[in-house]
Amino acid sequence: MTAKGFLEGRRLQMARGVLLQCIMGGYPAARFYGSDDGDLALVAEPTMIHPLPWSDEPRALAICDADELTGESSNLSTRGQLKKVIARYAARGLAPVVATELEFFVFAPNTDPTQAFRPPVGLDGRREDGLSAFSVSSNNGLRPFFSEVYKCMAALGLPRDTFMHEMGVSQFEINLLHGDPLLLADQTFLFKHLLKEVALKHGLTVVCMAKPLAHTPGSSMHIHQSIVEIGSGKNVFSDENGQPTAMFRHFIGGQQAGMADFTALFAPNVNSYQRLCHPYASPNNACWSHDNRAAGLRIPASSPVARRVENRLPGADANPYLAIAASLAAGLHGIEHELEPTEAIQGEFEVPDNLSLPCTLHAALERLKRSQLARELFGQEFIEGYIASKTMELTSFFDEITPWERRVLAAQA
């Protein structure tokens, strides 16, 4: 909308069904969002109105809540769902603290989707060949791009902790500073938008797919989680002697109880499971461990004041609002019901059947359909609408025959 209209307070409305629009552009049946498909009000978050530093003409972006015209948050809004989870913690005098680690690939333009992605040509005239993981000079060939990314982050008020080259070819990772979950979800969303826009200016393509390249590690969005007392700021995962508390155990127990039911929320696309079925550093399990990257729930080495639980299941393709909401809701469920976790695992291990997770989108959606816990925590309207939208996407995928099938199966008797 125009800046004049926005500053005058003109209300922006949007059809309710848009919140269930699938990634191909279609919609599930109208019964999932109200047969009238009435309007929602988009209410701008005052602290999230940002002039866009990469735009050649003055433009701004406002992150909005999707509210019913009666004033309450829409059940279909993922940002609204996260706000409800935070409010449930607050009712107990608690405030969750999170940080996200987002991995992404920087590629040359890919105009033919039947062809594999390729790294861009760097300033040295060469394409990266995969030997630059964790190198201090690994992004020099992309220095103009990253220099603008840093400047735009500063302009948008996005504080960064660390930035590094990851294991994949032309794959990078940013760690955002820990803080309020809603703020971190907003910042993660803004950062992904920023990446893609700045990349286009530099003739590049940023991809946040979970697994864009074969034989290469995928991209995750790990979520680090702790809980503090409102007022004192004390981390309730550690006691006065620096030892783990019962609340810490119960939080892990809740995470374990919800991970299989919520896999479709953490891994929302067909491609998500390409990352998880090659499990090096992308564990598809609900095991927990002290500093073991093969576990779906990792307790990083830290001081007692920084004790936290890292959920390693979500991919870079996950909706940050929904993934953070699902992870925190599962932990709170464990606290409320005093759930005990399994024994921690260390070293190499076999995943017990009761801690294995769905390994395809179809299996994950079937698990979500049967989940009473998901309906209790997120409401029937949201869960059924989400399943309907994701089922459309899965059906669209099955409507196509892949090059592998033609290459390998056509000659079979």
N, C-alpha and C positions, 0 to 999 in steps of 0.2 A: 504494500500500500504506500501511498505518498507520505513523505515526512510530515506534511501539513496535517493530513488526516490522522496520522498516529499521534501527533502532539496535541491535537484537539480532543483526543480521547475517543475517537470513533471506534465502535466495537467491531471487531473482525469475527465473522462467524464461518463455520465450516461444517459440511455434512458429517454426521456421526459416523457413517460407514467408512470414511477415509481412514479412520484409525485401524480398520481391518483390511485395508487394501493390501493385496499380496504383491510380491516383488515384480511380477509380470505386469501388474496394472489392473487386474481384475478384482472382483469382490465376491465373497461368499454370499449365500442366500441372505436376504434382508432380515430374516428372523433373528440373525445373530447380532444385529445392531439396531433393531427396532424397525418394524415394518414401514413406519412413516419416513424413516431416514431423516429425522429432524436435525436441526442445527445444534452445534456446540459453540460456545464462546471461547475464543483464544485470548487468554488473559496474560499479558506480558509480565514476566518476572522482572521487577525493577532493577535488580542487580545484574541482569543478564541481557542488557541492551548494548550492543557493541558496533561501533563503526568498523567497517571491514577494511583493514589496511592494505589488502592486496587489490582492491577494486580501483580501477582507473577513474571512475566517476563516484561521487559520494553515495555510499550505500551503507545501510546498517542492518544487523540481524538481531532479532529479539526472540529469545527462547520463551515459549509460552506454555502455560497450563491449559489443558483442554477441560473446560468446565461445562456442566449442564446449564441450560438457561435458567434453571432454578437456583444456581449458585454453587452446588456441591461438585466435587471432582468427578469426572466421568470414570466409571469403572473400567472403560476400555483404554484409558490413558496409562502408559507405562510410567511416566513421570509421576502421575497421581498415585499409582500403586506404590512406588518407592516412598513417597511422602507419608502414606498410611503406615508403612512398616516403621519408618522413623518415629512416627507419633506413638506407635505401640511401645517402642523402647522408652520414649520420654515418659509415658504413663507409669513406668517402673522406676523413674529417676535415672535412666541410663541413656547414653548417647553413643551410637556406633561411630567408629572412625575407620575410614577405608583409604586405600591407595590402589591405583590401577597401574599395571604394566602393559603397555600396548605395543605389539610387534606389527610391522608392516613391510611391504616390499616396494621398492622404487624401480619401475620398469620403463623401457622405451615404449612409445605408443604401440598399441596392439590393435590394428584395424581389421584383422582377420581372426575371429575367435576360434577358428579351427586350428590355428597355429599356437605353439607354446609361447608364453611370455619370455622376453629376453631382457637382460640388464641393459641400461643405457650406455651410450658411448661417453666415457668420461673426458675430462680436460686433457688427458694424455692420449686421446684418440683410440683407446682400447675399451673393450667390455670386460667387466669383472668376471673372473673365472672361478670364484668360490674360495679363494685363499686368503680372504681378508677378515675372517671372523675375529672380533674383539681387537682389531688392529687400531692403533692411534691415528693412522693415516688413511684408514679405509674409505672415508667419505670425501677425501680431497677431490676426487673427480667430480663430485656433486656439490662442491663447496658453494657455488652461487645459489643453488636451490636451498641448501640447509641454512645458509646465512639469512635468506629471506624468511624461512620457517622460524628461526630464532627471533627475528625482529617482529614478526607477526604475532608470535606467542607473547612477547613482551607487551605489544600494543593491546592485546586482548586480556592481559592480566593472567596469563597461564604460566604459573611458576613450574619450572622443570627441575627434577632432581638429577637424574643422569640420562644421558643419551649415548647409545653405543651401536656398533655394528654387530648384528646377531649372526647366527651360524649359517643362515641361508645365503644364497647368491643375491647380493644387493638387498639384503634384509636388515632392518634396523629396529631398535627398541627404544621407547621413551618410558621413564618412570615418573609419574606425576606425584607431587608431594601429597602426603596423607592429610585428610581433613574430613569435613562433613560429607556424608555419602551423596547428598543431592548436589552439592557443589562439585564433587569429583565426577559424578555422572554428567553434569553439564559441561565440565571441562573436557572430559573424554570425548563427548559428542563434538564440541567445538574444535578440538584438536584434529579429529578425523576429517571434519569439513575443511579446516584450514589446509591440511596436507594435500587434499585433492585439488583445491583451488590454486594453491601456489604451484603445485606440480604442473597444472595445465599451462600456467604462465611460462614455465621453463621447458615446455615441450616434453614433459614426462608424464607417466601414469603411476599413481600410487594405488596399490591394491591391498585391501584389508580382508581378502578372502582368508579362510582358515588354512587352505592348502592350495596355493596357486601353482606350485611346481612339483612334479614328481621327483622322487629320490632326494628330497630336500625337506628339512624340518618345516613344519607349518607355523602359523602365527597365532599366538595366544593373547588373551587379555586376563592375566592373572589378577585376582582380587585379594588384597591383604586386608584383614579385618581384625579390629580390636574393639573393646567397649570400655568407656570411661563413665564414672559417676558424674552426673550433672552437678555442677558447683565446684567439687573438689578437683575434678579432672583426673582422678586416680584410675589407673588401669585395673579393672576388676578381674583380669585374668591372672594377676599376681597378688599374693598376700604380703603381709608386713615383712616376712622373712625372704621374700623374693621367690617363693615357691608357687607352682600352679595351684589355682583355686578350683573348687567344685564347679563354679560357673564356667571356668575354662573347659573342664571336661564335658559339662552339659552342652556347651556351645558346639563342641566337636561332635558329640552324640547327635545333636540336631542336624548338623551338616550331613552326617552319614545317613540319617534317616530320610533326608530329602533329596539326596543327589540323584538317585535313579529316577524318582518321580519327576524331577526338574531338569533332567538332561536335555529335553527339547527346548527349554528356556535358555540353557547355557550354550547349546550347540544347535542353532536354529535352522541350518540349511543342509542340503544333501552333502555339500562339500565339507561341512564341519566334521563329518565322520571319516573323511580321507585323512585328516590330521590325527584323529583319535585311533585309527586302526594301525598307524605306524607310531607306536607309543613312546619313542624316545623323548623324554622331557615333555610328553603330552599324555599324561596318564588317564586312561579311561577306567578309573576305579574309585571306590569310596574308602580306600585305606587311608590311614593317617600315619605320619612319621615325623620324627625330629630330623629336619634338614635332609630329607631324601626326595629327590626330584622325581622318583618313580611313583610316588604316592599322589593321589588326587588331592589330598589335604596335607600340606607341608607346614611344619612349624619351623620357620627360619631361625637360625642361630641369632640370638639377640640378648640384650639385657632384660631383666624382669620388667622394667618400665615400658619396654617396647614389645612385650610378648604379644604375638598375633598369630592368626590362622590364615594361611594362604590357600585359597581355592584355585587350583590349577586347571580346572576343567574348561572354563569359558574360552572360546576362541575370539580372535580379533573381529570376527563377523557378528558377535553377539551384541544385542541392544544393551548399552551400558546401564540404562535405568532398570531394565528388567532383570539383567544378570545380577546386579548388586541387590535389588529387591529380593530376588529369590534366595540368594545366598544368606542375606541377613535374616530373612523370614525363617529359613530353616534353622539357623542358629538360635533365634529367639524361641522357636518351638521346642528346641532341646532344653533351653533354660527353664521355660515354663513347665515342662513335664519332667524335668530332672533326668533326662536321658543320659545313660552312660555309654561312652564310646567303646569300641573293641580295643584290644591291646594294640599298642603302637607296633609298627613293623620297621625293620631296619635291614639294610643290605639288599641282596637279591631275594625276591619272594614270589610265591604263587598267589594270585588273587583268589580268595575264597569266593564261592558262588554267590554268597549273600552280599558280597561287596563289589560284584561286577556290575557294569552299567550297560544300558542299551548301546548297540554298536552300529545302528542305522537310524536314519530319521524316522522310518516307518515304525521300528520297534520303540523308539523314544516317544512318538506320538501315541502309540497304543498304551504305553505305560502311563502317560499323562492322562489319557482318557479314563483309566481305572483309578486314578489318584483321588482319594477323598481329601488327603492333606492339601493338595493344590487348590481344591475348591474351597476348603476352609480358610486358606490363607489369602487367596486372590479373588474368590467369588466365582460362581458358576458362569456368569455372563462373560467375564474375561477369558476363563479357561476354554470354554466352548467356542468362543469367537476366535481365539488364537489357534486352536486345533483346526477349525474350519479353514482359516486362511492358509495355514501351513500344509494342510492336506491338498489344497488347490495347487500349491507350489510343487509338492511331491508328485502329483498326478501329471503336471506339465513336464516334469523331468522324465517320467516314464513314457511320455508320448514321443520321446526322441530316441533314436538308435545311435549309440556312440561309435566313434571310429574304432575303438578296441573291438567292439562286437563285430563290425564288418571285417576288420583285419584278421581276427583270430577265428571267428566262428563260421564265416561264410564257406570255408573249405571243408568243414566237418561233415561227416556222413550223417 
